[in-house]
Amino acid sequence: MSKQRHYYNITGRNNSGAIEYTKRLIECDDKFEQDLVMLAFPIAMMKDISSVLKNFKLRDDAEFFYSESREVVSVPEKHVNEKGEGKLTFQSYFHKFPDSVAHFFDDAIVVVVLHPHGKFNEQGLQDYNMIGYIHANIIHFTDADGQVKEGYYYNVLRMSEATVEGEAIYRRKRIFTTVFSVLLDLVVVNDIHFVYANMGRENQGILDALKMNSERTGKLYETFPMRNNTHVNLLIGSSRAATRLVDISKDEKRLSEYYAHIINSRDKYVFNQLHNEEKFFNMVKRITNSSPNSRLYALLNGNNQIDAAGFFVCWADYLHVKLQNPKGFFKVIDSLRITDKLLYATLFTGEQQRVRQLIKGAAYRFRKEHGIQLTLLNAHEGDPHFDIKKSVIYDPFVYFAIYDRPEMFERMKERSKDEKGNVRIFIDTPML
C-alpha cells in the first residue's frame, strides 16, 4: 500500500543568503515504518553542506556527512542477479570525497536519504544515518532533429547495507523504490523527459522500481544490454605499440581533430552528450586537471593525421577497487592482487586493428609507469570495436532509459541504428 512522504528540493541561496528550497510530496511504496529526511541539492553545495543540514535541524558536522557518504558509496556494487548469476561484485573506495566524484560530473544533483535517530545534541540538531546516495547528472543531448534537449544521467546509485539484529533494515524495506520516486519527481520539477543510467547486471529490485514508478507517473522505460570487459595489462600490453603512442592530452589542435572523429562516429548515438566541441574540451580538462595520470593517446598515419585515438581515464587517481566473492576468472584475477587500480578506456575512434594497437600500447604504458594491471572496456552491439574489446573476463551490464516522449524516443533510436539495425546508446561517460 502506497503512502505519502516528502523531500526537500534545494536550489541554492537567495540574495539574502537563505537556503531556497521547496517541499515536495511524493507517493512511496517502501515498507519502512520510520521517518526519512530526503534532500536533493546541487553538488556545488557539498562545500556548504553543514549549513544545509543545519537548515533542516540535522547534525551539521560536514566531516560526518562526508564520512557517511563515503561509507554508503563504498557499499559493494553487486553485478549478480537474484539467481546468483554473475561473476562480479566490487567495492569502490574514493580517495577524496566529495572532490573525487565531483570531477566526473560538475553539475550533478545529489539525492541523499537520511534516517534521523531521534537523538538531539545541545544545539537541538538531530543525528542521522545515511541510507542512500545518488547523482542525477544534468546532460544535454541532441534529438533526431538536432535540437538540444536536457536530461539526466543517473550514477553512483548506492543504498546502505546496515543491519540491526542481522536484518538489512533498509534494503529489505524497499526504500530504493522511494529513491526512484524522488528522482522521477525531479524530472517533473525540472521538465525533464529523458533519463538513463547503468544498473550493472540486470537487477530485479531496480526493474521493479522502474516498473512501479514508471506506471504511476505515466512514463515508459526500456533496457539496453552491454558488456564490461576486463583485460589484464600484462597479457595484452605491447612495448612496441607503446612507443608509437602520441600524447595529445594538451594539444588543442590534435584534440579538435580527435573530436571531429568522435562526432563522425557518435553524432547519432542516443543521449550523445558531446554534441559540441566545447563540451568535449570541458570534459577533457575536468578529468586531466584532476587526474594527473589520465591521458588521451593517438596513433598517427603517414600523413601525420590521427589514425586512431582514445581517452584513458585513470580511475586509480580517484578510487581503488576491491572484489567481493569473485567467481570464475575474477577469482584468479583477485588471487593475483592486481585489482585495486583500474584503467577505464573509452571514446575510441579508428579502424579496428589500429585501435587494437592503441589499447596494447596504453595497457603496457600504464602498467609500467603507474602499476595499473587491469583495463576496462565497455561495449554493446553496434560498437565498431566490439570484437577487439571482448575479453574472456567480462560481466553483462544493462543500461535503462526512462522517457515520456515515445515518438521522439523512437525517432532517436531509429536514427542511432547501424547497418545491422543495432540501436546505439552513448556509454562513453568518464564514470559508470
Secondary structure by P-SEA (a helix, b strand, c coil): cbbbbbbbbcccccccccbbbbbbbbbbcccccbbbbbbbbccccccaaaaaaaaacccccaaaaaaaaaaaaacccccccccccccccbbbbbcccaaaaaaaccbbbbbbbbbbccccccccbbbbcccccccbbbbbbbccccbbbbbbbbccccccccccccccccccccaaaaaaaaaaaaaaaacccbbbbbcccccaaaaaaaaaaaaaabbbbbbbbbbbbbbcccccccaaaaaacccccccaaaaaaaaaaaaaccccccccccccaaaaaaaaaaaaaacccccccccccccccccccbbbbcccccbbbbbccccaaaaaaaaaccccbbbbbccccccaaaaaaaaaaaaaaaaacccccbbbbbbcccccccccccccbbbbbbbbbbbcaaaaaaaaaaaacccccccccccccccc
